[in-house]
Amino acid sequence: MLKNIHFFITNKLNRSTERSSNAIKNIITSFLVKGISIAVSFLLVPLTINYINPTQYGVWLTLSSIVAWFSLFDIGLGNGLRNRFTEAKATGNYAKAKSYISTTYICLGAIFTIVWIFFFIANFFIDWNRVLNVPKDTVTGLSLVAIVTFTFFCIQIILRTISTVLIADQKPAKSAFYDMLGQALTLLFIFILIQTTSGSLFYLALALGTAPVLVMLFSSFWLYNHEYKSYKPTIHLFEKSIVRDILTLGSKFFLIQIAFVAIYQTTIIIIAQVSTPDDVTIYNIAFKYFSVVMMVSSIILAPFWSAFTEAYTLKDFRWMKNIYQKLVRTILLLCLLVLIMLAVSSFAYHLWIGNQVTVPIGISLIVALYVIFFMLNSLNSQILNGIGKIKFQLLFSSLCIFINIPLAWFLGKKMGIVGVVLPSVILNMLALVFGTIQVRLILNRKAKGIWNK
């Protein structure tokens, strides 16, 4: 009996140390990889604007935001796989982990094939110039651009399952590395377009779609034939019971995804409707500038979703409380960095974009506030999502759907970009209060009722 207790305690301590060490290694590696990604993403903005123009760039951003809504059709399979794979591996059930992967690929493949067919048919009847609020004599051929963009989007949704597996296996740095390769290849393609063609949204759609798909195909082939050979998906491992198992948790994530898209992905669409594509470009530049800090926070937080899944499965509350306190201090330092960036934003925009686009200080301020509350909320969400306690988050997010869009539309008509973003800031403030209460109750083992579901 004593030997069993000693083994349990020793194993728990070893897993805690290994978990922390693994997270630190991933964070350090991710900083290097993401640093390159950030540099590439910043280079892409002026290059893309120079290749087309600010108006067409705004049109492209709006179309991409509309297409992003279709990510909801994964019905939570990705996030469900992320938690279930981690749990299966933590308990040594590797055969079940492989079945989770195979079943997810097959489900996503079937779903997005059907979705693509419906979009292809509907595309013949959609007036994209009217949808995107852009005159036909300004931008033409949007129907073709839309189907190309959507085709690559569907392929990416399926292929990105390998990224989910890497993150679930607590290797987000590897996932970030392949994302970085996709961005670098995109940069190369756009540079070639600038040298060989005149500005074309169609060519831009091809470049932005082809590059990440090629990298995902390569990474999937390589990993499933080497490091993850034992998890290589096969059609024979599809199980209906696995679908139900993943969707039991994944359906909750699906509803949260709806709220996330309704709150965050609609911003660009609403700006395009209440204003112009040029204002979409202005907003995107401000968001891209401050999102550097969001990327840093995502690098830090990325290893901890699956790490908290494992820790909670093993009831390692001591480790969870210790890490949470350290993460809170880290995110608060990043919030201070956002304020410093706000103070020097005018100089930074001029250095980055030049005189092509002017970003008013009011827009920079509202986007900075949004980024601050988003990062603080992301910390709570990573923990709650990792341990599967998301019912309150689900209910609050569902309420936000009915508040954010009409309020953003109304305030956008009155205040422009600032009015569109302001509701998201307020809702994030409220979410932060409730999320912090829930996390602290759970980590102190005092959560009851809805706080513990």
Contacts in CASP RR format, 6 or more apart in sequence:
PFRMAT RR
TARGET T0000
AUTHOR 0000-0000-0000
METHOD contacts of the structure
MODEL  1
MLKNIHFFITNKLNRSTERSSNAIKNIITSFLVKGISIAVSFLLVPLTIN
YINPTQYGVWLTLSSIVAWFSLFDIGLGNGLRNRFTEAKATGNYAKAKSY
ISTTYICLGAIFTIVWIFFFIANFFIDWNRVLNVPKDTVTGLSLVAIVTF
TFFCIQIILRTISTVLIADQKPAKSAFYDMLGQALTLLFIFILIQTTSGS
LFYLALALGTAPVLVMLFSSFWLYNHEYKSYKPTIHLFEKSIVRDILTLG
SKFFLIQIAFVAIYQTTIIIIAQVSTPDDVTIYNIAFKYFSVVMMVSSII
LAPFWSAFTEAYTLKDFRWMKNIYQKLVRTILLLCLLVLIMLAVSSFAYH
LWIGNQVTVPIGISLIVALYVIFFMLNSLNSQILNGIGKIKFQLLFSSLC
IFINIPLAWFLGKKMGIVGVVLPSVILNMLALVFGTIQVRLILNRKAKGI
WNK
12 314 0 8 1.000
12 316 0 8 1.000
15 310 0 8 1.000
15 314 0 8 1.000
15 316 0 8 1.000
16 311 0 8 1.000
16 316 0 8 1.000
16 318 0 8 1.000
16 319 0 8 1.000
19 170 0 8 1.000
19 307 0 8 1.000
19 310 0 8 1.000
19 311 0 8 1.000
19 316 0 8 1.000
19 319 0 8 1.000
20 319 0 8 1.000
20 323 0 8 1.000
22 170 0 8 1.000
22 303 0 8 1.000
22 307 0 8 1.000
23 170 0 8 1.000
23 303 0 8 1.000
23 304 0 8 1.000
23 307 0 8 1.000
23 323 0 8 1.000
25 173 0 8 1.000
26 170 0 8 1.000
26 171 0 8 1.000
26 172 0 8 1.000
26 173 0 8 1.000
26 302 0 8 1.000
26 303 0 8 1.000
27 173 0 8 1.000
27 299 0 8 1.000
27 300 0 8 1.000
27 302 0 8 1.000
27 303 0 8 1.000
29 173 0 8 1.000
29 177 0 8 1.000
30 172 0 8 1.000
30 173 0 8 1.000
30 176 0 8 1.000
30 299 0 8 1.000
30 302 0 8 1.000
31 296 0 8 1.000
31 299 0 8 1.000
33 173 0 8 1.000
33 176 0 8 1.000
33 177 0 8 1.000
33 180 0 8 1.000
34 176 0 8 1.000
34 180 0 8 1.000
34 295 0 8 1.000
34 296 0 8 1.000
34 298 0 8 1.000
34 299 0 8 1.000
35 295 0 8 1.000
36 180 0 8 1.000
36 184 0 8 1.000
37 176 0 8 1.000
37 179 0 8 1.000
37 180 0 8 1.000
37 183 0 8 1.000
37 295 0 8 1.000
38 292 0 8 1.000
38 295 0 8 1.000
40 180 0 8 1.000
40 183 0 8 1.000
40 184 0 8 1.000
40 186 0 8 1.000
40 187 0 8 1.000
41 183 0 8 1.000
41 288 0 8 1.000
42 288 0 8 1.000
42 352 0 8 1.000
43 187 0 8 1.000
44 183 0 8 1.000
44 186 0 8 1.000
44 187 0 8 1.000
44 190 0 8 1.000
45 284 0 8 1.000
45 285 0 8 1.000
45 288 0 8 1.000
45 352 0 8 1.000
45 353 0 8 1.000
46 352 0 8 1.000
46 353 0 8 1.000
46 356 0 8 1.000
47 187 0 8 1.000
47 190 0 8 1.000
47 191 0 8 1.000
47 194 0 8 1.000
48 57 0 8 1.000
48 60 0 8 1.000
48 190 0 8 1.000
48 204 0 8 1.000
49 57 0 8 1.000
49 281 0 8 1.000
49 353 0 8 1.000
49 356 0 8 1.000
49 357 0 8 1.000
50 194 0 8 1.000
51 190 0 8 1.000
51 193 0 8 1.000
51 194 0 8 1.000
51 199 0 8 1.000
51 204 0 8 1.000
52 60 0 8 1.000
52 199 0 8 1.000
52 200 0 8 1.000
52 201 0 8 1.000
52 204 0 8 1.000
54 277 0 8 1.000
54 278 0 8 1.000
54 281 0 8 1.000
54 356 0 8 1.000
54 357 0 8 1.000
55 134 0 8 1.000
55 138 0 8 1.000
55 139 0 8 1.000
55 276 0 8 1.000
55 277 0 8 1.000
55 278 0 8 1.000
55 281 0 8 1.000
56 139 0 8 1.000
56 199 0 8 1.000
56 201 0 8 1.000
56 277 0 8 1.000
57 277 0 8 1.000
57 281 0 8 1.000
57 284 0 8 1.000
58 272 0 8 1.000
58 277 0 8 1.000
58 278 0 8 1.000
58 280 0 8 1.000
58 281 0 8 1.000
58 284 0 8 1.000
59 132 0 8 1.000
59 134 0 8 1.000
59 139 0 8 1.000
59 142 0 8 1.000
59 201 0 8 1.000
59 277 0 8 1.000
59 280 0 8 1.000
60 145 0 8 1.000
60 201 0 8 1.000
60 204 0 8 1.000
60 205 0 8 1.000
61 268 0 8 1.000
61 280 0 8 1.000
61 281 0 8 1.000
61 284 0 8 1.000
62 132 0 8 1.000
62 268 0 8 1.000
62 269 0 8 1.000
62 272 0 8 1.000
62 277 0 8 1.000
62 280 0 8 1.000
63 128 0 8 1.000
63 132 0 8 1.000
63 142 0 8 1.000
63 145 0 8 1.000
63 146 0 8 1.000
63 149 0 8 1.000
64 149 0 8 1.000
65 265 0 8 1.000
65 266 0 8 1.000
65 267 0 8 1.000
65 268 0 8 1.000
65 269 0 8 1.000
66 131 0 8 1.000
66 269 0 8 1.000
67 146 0 8 1.000
67 149 0 8 1.000
67 150 0 8 1.000
67 153 0 8 1.000
68 153 0 8 1.000
68 261 0 8 1.000
68 265 0 8 1.000
69 261 0 8 1.000
69 265 0 8 1.000
70 115 0 8 1.000
70 119 0 8 1.000
70 150 0 8 1.000
70 153 0 8 1.000
70 154 0 8 1.000
71 157 0 8 1.000
71 257 0 8 1.000
71 261 0 8 1.000
72 254 0 8 1.000
72 257 0 8 1.000
72 258 0 8 1.000
72 261 0 8 1.000
73 111 0 8 1.000
73 112 0 8 1.000
73 115 0 8 1.000
74 108 0 8 1.000
74 111 0 8 1.000
74 112 0 8 1.000
74 157 0 8 1.000
74 254 0 8 1.000
74 257 0 8 1.000
75 111 0 8 1.000
75 247 0 8 1.000
75 250 0 8 1.000
75 251 0 8 1.000
75 254 0 8 1.000
76 246 0 8 1.000
76 247 0 8 1.000
76 250 0 8 1.000
76 251 0 8 1.000
76 253 0 8 1.000
76 254 0 8 1.000
76 257 0 8 1.000
77 104 0 8 1.000
77 107 0 8 1.000
77 108 0 8 1.000
77 246 0 8 1.000
77 247 0 8 1.000
77 250 0 8 1.000
78 104 0 8 1.000
78 108 0 8 1.000
78 161 0 8 1.000
78 164 0 8 1.000
78 246 0 8 1.000
78 250 0 8 1.000
78 253 0 8 1.000
79 249 0 8 1.000
79 250 0 8 1.000
79 253 0 8 1.000
79 257 0 8 1.000
79 385 0 8 1.000
80 246 0 8 1.000
80 247 0 8 1.000
80 249 0 8 1.000
80 250 0 8 1.000
80 253 0 8 1.000
81 100 0 8 1.000
81 101 0 8 1.000
81 104 0 8 1.000
81 161 0 8 1.000
81 164 0 8 1.000
81 165 0 8 1.000
81 168 0 8 1.000
81 246 0 8 1.000
82 164 0 8 1.000
82 167 0 8 1.000
82 168 0 8 1.000
82 305 0 8 1.000
82 306 0 8 1.000
82 309 0 8 1.000
83 168 0 8 1.000
83 249 0 8 1.000
83 306 0 8 1.000
83 309 0 8 1.000
83 385 0 8 1.000
83 386 0 8 1.000
83 388 0 8 1.000
84 100 0 8 1.000
84 245 0 8 1.000
84 246 0 8 1.000
84 249 0 8 1.000
85 97 0 8 1.000
85 100 0 8 1.000
85 101 0 8 1.000
85 164 0 8 1.000
85 165 0 8 1.000
85 168 0 8 1.000
85 169 0 8 1.000
86 168 0 8 1.000
86 169 0 8 1.000
86 170 0 8 1.000
86 306 0 8 1.000
86 309 0 8 1.000
86 310 0 8 1.000
86 313 0 8 1.000
87 309 0 8 1.000
87 310 0 8 1.000
87 313 0 8 1.000
88 94 0 8 1.000
88 96 0 8 1.000
88 97 0 8 1.000
88 100 0 8 1.000
89 97 0 8 1.000
89 168 0 8 1.000
89 169 0 8 1.000
90 309 0 8 1.000
90 310 0 8 1.000
90 313 0 8 1.000
90 314 0 8 1.000
91 313 0 8 1.000
94 230 0 8 1.000
94 231 0 8 1.000
96 242 0 8 1.000
97 231 0 8 1.000
98 230 0 8 1.000
98 231 0 8 1.000
98 232 0 8 1.000
98 233 0 8 1.000
98 237 0 8 1.000
99 237 0 8 1.000
99 238 0 8 1.000
99 239 0 8 1.000
99 242 0 8 1.000
100 242 0 8 1.000
100 245 0 8 1.000
100 246 0 8 1.000
101 161 0 8 1.000
101 165 0 8 1.000
101 231 0 8 1.000
101 233 0 8 1.000
102 233 0 8 1.000
102 234 0 8 1.000
102 235 0 8 1.000
102 236 0 8 1.000
102 237 0 8 1.000
102 238 0 8 1.000
103 237 0 8 1.000
103 238 0 8 1.000
103 239 0 8 1.000
103 242 0 8 1.000
103 243 0 8 1.000
103 246 0 8 1.000
104 161 0 8 1.000
104 164 0 8 1.000
104 246 0 8 1.000
105 158 0 8 1.000
105 161 0 8 1.000
105 233 0 8 1.000
106 233 0 8 1.000
106 235 0 8 1.000
106 238 0 8 1.000
107 243 0 8 1.000
108 157 0 8 1.000
108 158 0 8 1.000
108 161 0 8 1.000
109 158 0 8 1.000
112 154 0 8 1.000
112 157 0 8 1.000
112 158 0 8 1.000
113 154 0 8 1.000
115 154 0 8 1.000
116 150 0 8 1.000
116 151 0 8 1.000
116 154 0 8 1.000
119 147 0 8 1.000
119 150 0 8 1.000
120 147 0 8 1.000
123 143 0 8 1.000
123 146 0 8 1.000
123 147 0 8 1.000
123 150 0 8 1.000
124 143 0 8 1.000
126 143 0 8 1.000
126 146 0 8 1.000
128 141 0 8 1.000
128 142 0 8 1.000
128 143 0 8 1.000
128 145 0 8 1.000
128 146 0 8 1.000
129 135 0 8 1.000
129 136 0 8 1.000
129 139 0 8 1.000
129 142 0 8 1.000
132 139 0 8 1.000
132 142 0 8 1.000
132 272 0 8 1.000
132 277 0 8 1.000
133 272 0 8 1.000
133 273 0 8 1.000
133 276 0 8 1.000
133 277 0 8 1.000
134 142 0 8 1.000
134 277 0 8 1.000
139 201 0 8 1.000
141 201 0 8 1.000
141 202 0 8 1.000
142 201 0 8 1.000
144 202 0 8 1.000
145 201 0 8 1.000
145 202 0 8 1.000
145 205 0 8 1.000
148 202 0 8 1.000
148 205 0 8 1.000
148 206 0 8 1.000
148 209 0 8 1.000
149 205 0 8 1.000
149 208 0 8 1.000
149 209 0 8 1.000
152 205 0 8 1.000
152 208 0 8 1.000
152 209 0 8 1.000
152 210 0 8 1.000
152 212 0 8 1.000
152 213 0 8 1.000
153 209 0 8 1.000
155 213 0 8 1.000
156 209 0 8 1.000
156 212 0 8 1.000
156 213 0 8 1.000
156 216 0 8 1.000
159 213 0 8 1.000
159 216 0 8 1.000
159 217 0 8 1.000
159 220 0 8 1.000
160 216 0 8 1.000
162 178 0 8 1.000
162 216 0 8 1.000
162 219 0 8 1.000
162 220 0 8 1.000
162 223 0 8 1.000
162 224 0 8 1.000
163 175 0 8 1.000
163 178 0 8 1.000
163 179 0 8 1.000
163 216 0 8 1.000
165 228 0 8 1.000
165 231 0 8 1.000
166 172 0 8 1.000
166 174 0 8 1.000
166 175 0 8 1.000
166 223 0 8 1.000
167 175 0 8 1.000
167 302 0 8 1.000
167 305 0 8 1.000
167 306 0 8 1.000
168 306 0 8 1.000
169 306 0 8 1.000
170 303 0 8 1.000
170 306 0 8 1.000
170 307 0 8 1.000
170 310 0 8 1.000
172 302 0 8 1.000
172 303 0 8 1.000
176 299 0 8 1.000
176 302 0 8 1.000
178 215 0 8 1.000
178 216 0 8 1.000
178 219 0 8 1.000
179 212 0 8 1.000
181 215 0 8 1.000
181 219 0 8 1.000
182 211 0 8 1.000
182 212 0 8 1.000
182 214 0 8 1.000
182 215 0 8 1.000
183 211 0 8 1.000
183 212 0 8 1.000
185 211 0 8 1.000
185 212 0 8 1.000
185 214 0 8 1.000
185 215 0 8 1.000
186 207 0 8 1.000
186 208 0 8 1.000
186 209 0 8 1.000
186 211 0 8 1.000
186 212 0 8 1.000
188 211 0 8 1.000
189 207 0 8 1.000
189 210 0 8 1.000
189 211 0 8 1.000
190 204 0 8 1.000
190 207 0 8 1.000
193 199 0 8 1.000
193 200 0 8 1.000
193 203 0 8 1.000
193 204 0 8 1.000
193 207 0 8 1.000
197 203 0 8 1.000
224 231 0 8 1.000
224 232 0 8 1.000
224 233 0 8 1.000
225 232 0 8 1.000
249 388 0 8 1.000
252 388 0 8 1.000
252 390 0 8 1.000
252 391 0 8 1.000
252 394 0 8 1.000
253 385 0 8 1.000
253 390 0 8 1.000
255 394 0 8 1.000
255 397 0 8 1.000
255 398 0 8 1.000
256 390 0 8 1.000
256 393 0 8 1.000
256 394 0 8 1.000
256 397 0 8 1.000
258 397 0 8 1.000
258 398 0 8 1.000
258 401 0 8 1.000
259 394 0 8 1.000
259 397 0 8 1.000
259 398 0 8 1.000
259 400 0 8 1.000
259 401 0 8 1.000
260 397 0 8 1.000
262 400 0 8 1.000
262 401 0 8 1.000
262 404 0 8 1.000
262 405 0 8 1.000
263 397 0 8 1.000
263 400 0 8 1.000
263 401 0 8 1.000
263 404 0 8 1.000
263 424 0 8 1.000
263 427 0 8 1.000
264 424 0 8 1.000
266 404 0 8 1.000
266 405 0 8 1.000
266 408 0 8 1.000
267 283 0 8 1.000
267 408 0 8 1.000
267 420 0 8 1.000
267 421 0 8 1.000
267 424 0 8 1.000
268 280 0 8 1.000
268 283 0 8 1.000
268 284 0 8 1.000
270 405 0 8 1.000
270 408 0 8 1.000
270 409 0 8 1.000
270 412 0 8 1.000
270 420 0 8 1.000
271 279 0 8 1.000
271 280 0 8 1.000
271 283 0 8 1.000
271 412 0 8 1.000
271 416 0 8 1.000
271 417 0 8 1.000
271 420 0 8 1.000
272 279 0 8 1.000
272 280 0 8 1.000
273 409 0 8 1.000
274 409 0 8 1.000
274 412 0 8 1.000
274 413 0 8 1.000
274 416 0 8 1.000
274 420 0 8 1.000
275 412 0 8 1.000
275 416 0 8 1.000
275 417 0 8 1.000
279 416 0 8 1.000
279 417 0 8 1.000
281 357 0 8 1.000
282 357 0 8 1.000
282 358 0 8 1.000
282 359 0 8 1.000
282 360 0 8 1.000
282 363 0 8 1.000
282 417 0 8 1.000
283 363 0 8 1.000
283 367 0 8 1.000
283 417 0 8 1.000
283 420 0 8 1.000
283 421 0 8 1.000
285 349 0 8 1.000
285 353 0 8 1.000
285 357 0 8 1.000
285 359 0 8 1.000
286 345 0 8 1.000
286 359 0 8 1.000
286 363 0 8 1.000
286 364 0 8 1.000
286 367 0 8 1.000
287 367 0 8 1.000
289 341 0 8 1.000
289 345 0 8 1.000
289 348 0 8 1.000
289 349 0 8 1.000
289 352 0 8 1.000
289 364 0 8 1.000
289 367 0 8 1.000
290 338 0 8 1.000
290 341 0 8 1.000
290 342 0 8 1.000
290 364 0 8 1.000
290 367 0 8 1.000
290 368 0 8 1.000
290 371 0 8 1.000
291 371 0 8 1.000
292 341 0 8 1.000
293 334 0 8 1.000
293 337 0 8 1.000
293 338 0 8 1.000
293 341 0 8 1.000
293 371 0 8 1.000
293 375 0 8 1.000
294 371 0 8 1.000
294 374 0 8 1.000
294 375 0 8 1.000
296 334 0 8 1.000
297 331 0 8 1.000
297 334 0 8 1.000
297 375 0 8 1.000
297 378 0 8 1.000
297 379 0 8 1.000
298 378 0 8 1.000
300 327 0 8 1.000
300 330 0 8 1.000
300 331 0 8 1.000
301 327 0 8 1.000
301 378 0 8 1.000
301 379 0 8 1.000
301 382 0 8 1.000
304 323 0 8 1.000
304 327 0 8 1.000
304 382 0 8 1.000
304 383 0 8 1.000
305 382 0 8 1.000
305 385 0 8 1.000
305 386 0 8 1.000
306 386 0 8 1.000
307 323 0 8 1.000
308 320 0 8 1.000
308 382 0 8 1.000
308 383 0 8 1.000
308 386 0 8 1.000
308 387 0 8 1.000
309 386 0 8 1.000
309 387 0 8 1.000
309 388 0 8 1.000
311 317 0 8 1.000
311 319 0 8 1.000
311 320 0 8 1.000
312 320 0 8 1.000
312 386 0 8 1.000
312 387 0 8 1.000
312 388 0 8 1.000
317 443 0 8 1.000
317 445 0 8 1.000
320 383 0 8 1.000
320 443 0 8 1.000
321 443 0 8 1.000
321 444 0 8 1.000
324 383 0 8 1.000
324 439 0 8 1.000
324 443 0 8 1.000
327 379 0 8 1.000
328 379 0 8 1.000
331 375 0 8 1.000
331 376 0 8 1.000
331 379 0 8 1.000
334 375 0 8 1.000
335 372 0 8 1.000
335 375 0 8 1.000
335 376 0 8 1.000
338 368 0 8 1.000
338 371 0 8 1.000
338 372 0 8 1.000
339 368 0 8 1.000
339 372 0 8 1.000
341 348 0 8 1.000
341 368 0 8 1.000
342 364 0 8 1.000
342 365 0 8 1.000
342 368 0 8 1.000
345 359 0 8 1.000
345 361 0 8 1.000
345 364 0 8 1.000
345 368 0 8 1.000
346 359 0 8 1.000
346 361 0 8 1.000
346 364 0 8 1.000
349 357 0 8 1.000
349 358 0 8 1.000
349 359 0 8 1.000
362 418 0 8 1.000
363 417 0 8 1.000
363 418 0 8 1.000
366 417 0 8 1.000
366 418 0 8 1.000
366 419 0 8 1.000
366 421 0 8 1.000
366 422 0 8 1.000
366 425 0 8 1.000
367 421 0 8 1.000
369 425 0 8 1.000
370 421 0 8 1.000
370 424 0 8 1.000
370 425 0 8 1.000
370 428 0 8 1.000
373 425 0 8 1.000
373 428 0 8 1.000
373 429 0 8 1.000
373 431 0 8 1.000
373 432 0 8 1.000
374 428 0 8 1.000
376 428 0 8 1.000
376 432 0 8 1.000
377 428 0 8 1.000
377 431 0 8 1.000
377 432 0 8 1.000
377 435 0 8 1.000
380 432 0 8 1.000
380 435 0 8 1.000
380 436 0 8 1.000
380 438 0 8 1.000
380 439 0 8 1.000
381 393 0 8 1.000
383 439 0 8 1.000
383 442 0 8 1.000
384 390 0 8 1.000
384 393 0 8 1.000
384 435 0 8 1.000
384 438 0 8 1.000
384 439 0 8 1.000
384 442 0 8 1.000
387 442 0 8 1.000
389 438 0 8 1.000
389 442 0 8 1.000
389 447 0 8 1.000
389 451 0 8 1.000
389 452 0 8 1.000
389 453 0 8 1.000
391 450 0 8 1.000
391 453 0 8 1.000
392 434 0 8 1.000
392 435 0 8 1.000
392 438 0 8 1.000
392 450 0 8 1.000
392 451 0 8 1.000
392 453 0 8 1.000
393 431 0 8 1.000
393 435 0 8 1.000
393 438 0 8 1.000
395 450 0 8 1.000
396 430 0 8 1.000
396 431 0 8 1.000
396 434 0 8 1.000
397 431 0 8 1.000
400 427 0 8 1.000
400 431 0 8 1.000
403 423 0 8 1.000
403 427 0 8 1.000
404 423 0 8 1.000
404 424 0 8 1.000
404 427 0 8 1.000
407 423 0 8 1.000
408 419 0 8 1.000
408 420 0 8 1.000
408 421 0 8 1.000
408 422 0 8 1.000
408 423 0 8 1.000
408 424 0 8 1.000
409 420 0 8 1.000
411 418 0 8 1.000
411 419 0 8 1.000
411 420 0 8 1.000
411 422 0 8 1.000
411 423 0 8 1.000
412 418 0 8 1.000
412 419 0 8 1.000
412 420 0 8 1.000
415 422 0 8 1.000
437 451 0 8 1.000
438 447 0 8 1.000
438 451 0 8 1.000
441 447 0 8 1.000
441 448 0 8 1.000
441 451 0 8 1.000
441 452 0 8 1.000
442 451 0 8 1.000
442 452 0 8 1.000
END
